[in-house]
Amino acid sequence: MKARDVMVAPVITLKPSATVQEAAKLFMERHISAAPVVDEQGKVVGIVSEGDLLHRVEAGTETRRPWWLRLLASEETVARDYIKAHSRRVEDVMTRNVISITPETPLQEVADLLESKRIKRVPVLSNGQLVGIVSRANIVQAVASVRKGLEIPMSDSAIRERLLAHLNAQPWAHTFLLNVTVNDGVVDLWGTACSEVEKNAIRVAAESIPGVRAVNDHLRIERMLIRT
């Protein structure tokens, strides 16, 4: 899947000249937690989120640093905190360095980006224009909406061969310690796993093979030094 398959469009946006109060009301009314900020040409110039509105003078939540941190903080840092808490304009509180993706960005890359950058959403740009937005929730929705395709019946021997081939390709699986039997779609796992994690991973692998009706896990755990 790609970004275009899960992105939300059209996107609710704000202008740089919008007020902080207007942004807060928009979040509440539209049940969103952030909005890209676009200029008159439709170019994304920032993004404002609930996090940008947390430390506000109106709520009495402006940043209050301990005295010793105030001594260490630069005047620029303190001034930036003041702007964040007191400015009425979105352009003063928004995040300016916006990370973006394209409609063709693979969903795996989007998920990695959200995790590595510790962000909750990312705008989707096409030729510099905003065409959508992808959030963590959209990826979760994609997982929830996956429909199981029609499975072609597989013989027990085919199930066994596919499972063993899959496990042989995994760097964590010690298949020389493992035996698999399949009877009427029921997989029995025999032998030894080197850890509880490997044991569970083998079970998960078996459960994911098309045609498997159930998995009986008889694996025992025996921690050992595996020499390569």
C-alpha positions as CSV (number, residue, x, y, z in Angstrom):
1,M,0.0,0.0,0.0
2,K,1.0,3.6,-0.6
3,A,0.2,6.9,1.0
4,R,-2.5,7.6,-1.5
5,D,-4.3,4.5,-0.4
6,V,-4.9,5.8,3.2
7,M,-4.5,9.5,3.1
8,V,-7.3,11.8,4.1
9,A,-8.4,14.4,1.4
10,P,-9.4,17.2,1.1
11,V,-7.4,18.5,4.1
12,I,-8.6,20.9,6.7
13,T,-6.1,23.8,6.7
14,L,-5.4,27.1,8.4
15,K,-3.9,30.4,7.1
16,P,-0.9,31.8,8.8
17,S,-2.9,34.8,9.8
18,A,-5.6,32.7,11.6
19,T,-5.7,33.2,15.4
20,V,-4.8,30.6,18.0
21,Q,-8.3,30.7,19.2
22,E,-9.6,30.0,15.7
23,A,-7.3,27.0,15.5
24,A,-8.4,25.7,18.9
25,K,-12.1,26.0,17.9
26,L,-11.4,24.3,14.5
27,F,-9.8,21.3,16.3
28,M,-12.8,21.0,18.6
29,E,-15.4,21.4,15.9
30,R,-13.8,19.1,13.3
31,H,-12.5,16.5,15.8
32,I,-8.9,16.8,14.6
33,S,-5.7,17.3,16.5
34,A,-3.6,19.2,13.9
35,A,-3.9,21.2,10.6
36,P,-1.4,22.2,7.9
37,V,-0.9,25.9,7.5
38,V,-1.0,27.1,3.9
39,D,-0.3,30.4,2.3
40,E,-2.4,32.1,-0.5
41,Q,-0.7,30.0,-3.2
42,G,-1.6,26.8,-1.4
43,K,1.9,26.1,-0.3
44,V,2.4,24.4,3.1
45,V,4.3,26.8,5.3
46,G,3.8,25.0,8.6
47,I,1.7,22.7,10.7
48,V,-0.1,23.5,14.0
49,S,-1.2,20.8,16.4
50,E,-2.7,20.5,19.9
51,G,0.9,20.2,21.2
52,D,1.5,23.8,20.0
53,L,-1.4,25.0,22.1
54,L,-0.6,23.2,25.3
55,H,1.4,25.9,27.0
56,R,-0.8,29.0,26.7
57,V,-1.3,32.0,28.9
58,E,-5.1,31.7,28.5
59,A,-5.2,28.4,30.3
60,G,-2.5,29.3,32.8
61,T,-0.3,26.5,31.4
62,E,2.6,28.6,29.9
63,T,6.0,27.1,30.4
64,R,7.5,27.8,33.8
65,R,11.1,26.7,34.1
66,P,12.7,26.1,37.5
67,W,15.0,29.0,38.5
68,W,18.1,27.0,37.8
69,L,16.9,26.2,34.2
70,R,16.0,29.8,33.6
71,L,19.7,30.6,34.4
72,L,20.9,28.0,31.9
73,A,18.4,28.9,29.2
74,S,19.4,31.5,26.6
75,E,17.4,34.7,26.2
76,E,16.4,33.4,22.8
77,T,14.9,30.3,24.3
78,V,13.0,32.2,26.9
79,A,11.7,34.6,24.2
80,R,10.6,31.7,22.1
81,D,8.6,30.3,25.0
82,Y,7.0,33.7,25.5
83,I,5.9,33.9,21.9
84,K,4.5,30.3,22.0
85,A,2.4,31.2,25.1
86,H,1.3,34.7,24.2
87,S,1.0,35.2,20.4
88,R,-2.4,35.3,19.0
89,R,-1.3,34.2,15.5
90,V,-1.0,30.7,14.2
91,E,2.2,31.6,12.2
92,D,4.0,32.3,15.5
93,V,3.2,29.0,17.2
94,M,3.2,26.6,14.3
95,T,6.0,24.2,13.5
96,R,7.8,25.5,10.4
97,N,10.0,22.7,9.3
98,V,7.3,20.4,8.0
99,I,8.2,16.9,7.0
100,S,6.2,15.7,4.0
101,I,5.7,12.7,1.7
102,T,4.2,12.1,-1.8
103,P,1.2,10.1,-2.7
104,E,3.5,7.3,-4.0
105,T,5.4,6.9,-0.7
106,P,5.2,3.3,0.4
107,L,3.2,2.9,3.6
108,Q,6.1,1.1,5.2
109,E,8.2,4.3,4.7
110,V,5.4,6.4,6.1
111,A,5.2,4.3,9.3
112,D,9.0,4.4,9.7
113,L,8.9,8.2,9.3
114,L,6.2,8.7,11.9
115,E,8.0,6.5,14.3
116,S,11.6,7.8,13.8
117,K,10.5,11.5,13.8
118,R,8.1,11.0,16.7
119,I,5.3,12.7,14.8
120,K,1.6,11.8,14.6
121,R,0.8,12.9,11.0
122,V,2.5,13.9,7.8
123,P,1.2,16.1,4.9
124,V,1.1,14.6,1.4
125,L,2.4,16.9,-1.3
126,S,2.2,16.5,-5.1
127,N,4.2,19.0,-7.2
128,G,4.5,21.1,-4.1
129,Q,0.7,21.3,-3.5
130,L,-1.1,19.7,-0.5
131,V,-3.3,16.8,-1.6
132,G,-3.8,14.9,1.6
133,I,-2.5,14.0,5.0
134,V,-1.6,10.6,6.6
135,S,-1.8,10.1,10.4
136,R,-1.0,7.2,12.6
137,A,-4.7,6.6,12.9
138,N,-5.0,6.2,9.2
139,I,-2.4,3.4,9.2
140,V,-4.3,1.7,12.1
141,Q,-7.5,2.0,10.0
142,A,-5.8,0.3,7.1
143,V,-4.9,-2.6,9.3
144,A,-8.4,-2.9,10.6
145,S,-10.0,-2.7,7.2
146,V,-7.9,-5.5,5.5
147,R,-10.2,-8.1,4.2
148,K,-9.1,-11.7,4.1
149,G,-8.9,-12.8,0.5
150,L,-10.3,-16.0,-0.8
151,E,-7.8,-18.7,0.1
152,I,-7.0,-21.5,-2.3
153,P,-7.2,-24.8,-0.4
154,M,-3.8,-26.2,0.3
155,S,-2.8,-29.7,1.1
156,D,-1.2,-30.5,4.4
157,S,2.1,-31.2,2.7
158,A,2.0,-27.8,0.9
159,I,1.2,-26.0,4.2
160,R,4.2,-27.8,5.8
161,E,6.5,-26.9,2.9
162,R,5.5,-23.3,2.9
163,L,5.9,-22.9,6.6
164,L,9.3,-24.5,6.7
165,A,10.4,-22.4,3.7
166,H,9.2,-19.2,5.4
167,L,11.0,-20.1,8.6
168,N,14.2,-21.0,6.8
169,A,14.3,-17.4,5.5
170,Q,14.1,-15.9,9.0
171,P,17.4,-15.1,10.7
172,W,15.9,-15.8,14.1
173,A,14.6,-19.3,13.4
174,H,16.7,-22.3,14.2
175,T,14.8,-24.7,12.0
176,F,17.3,-27.5,12.5
177,L,15.8,-27.8,16.0
178,L,12.3,-27.9,14.7
179,N,9.8,-30.4,13.3
180,V,6.4,-29.6,11.9
181,T,3.5,-32.0,11.2
182,V,0.2,-31.0,9.6
183,N,-3.0,-33.0,9.7
184,D,-6.2,-31.7,8.1
185,G,-4.9,-28.1,8.4
186,V,-3.9,-28.4,12.0
187,V,-0.2,-27.7,12.5
188,D,1.7,-29.3,15.4
189,L,5.1,-27.7,16.3
190,W,7.7,-30.0,17.8
191,G,11.2,-29.6,18.9
192,T,13.2,-26.9,20.6
193,A,13.2,-23.1,20.5
194,C,16.1,-21.1,22.0
195,S,13.8,-18.5,23.7
196,E,10.3,-17.6,24.5
197,V,10.4,-15.0,21.8
198,E,11.5,-17.5,19.1
199,K,8.8,-19.9,20.3
200,N,6.1,-17.3,19.9
201,A,7.4,-16.1,16.6
202,I,7.3,-19.7,15.2
203,R,3.7,-20.0,16.4
204,V,2.8,-16.6,14.7
205,A,4.5,-17.8,11.5
206,A,2.4,-21.0,11.5
207,E,-0.8,-19.1,12.2
208,S,-0.2,-16.8,9.2
209,I,0.1,-19.6,6.6
210,P,-3.1,-19.7,4.4
211,G,-5.1,-22.9,5.1
212,V,-4.0,-23.4,8.7
213,R,-7.0,-24.0,10.9
214,A,-5.2,-24.3,14.2
215,V,-1.7,-24.5,15.7
216,N,-0.7,-26.8,18.6
217,D,2.6,-25.6,20.1
218,H,4.6,-28.4,21.7
219,L,7.9,-26.6,21.5
220,R,10.1,-26.6,24.6
221,I,12.6,-23.9,25.4
222,E,16.2,-24.8,25.7
223,R,18.7,-21.9,25.8
224,M,21.9,-22.8,24.1
225,L,24.9,-21.2,22.4
226,I,24.3,-21.3,18.7
227,R,27.6,-21.3,16.8
228,T,27.7,-20.0,13.3
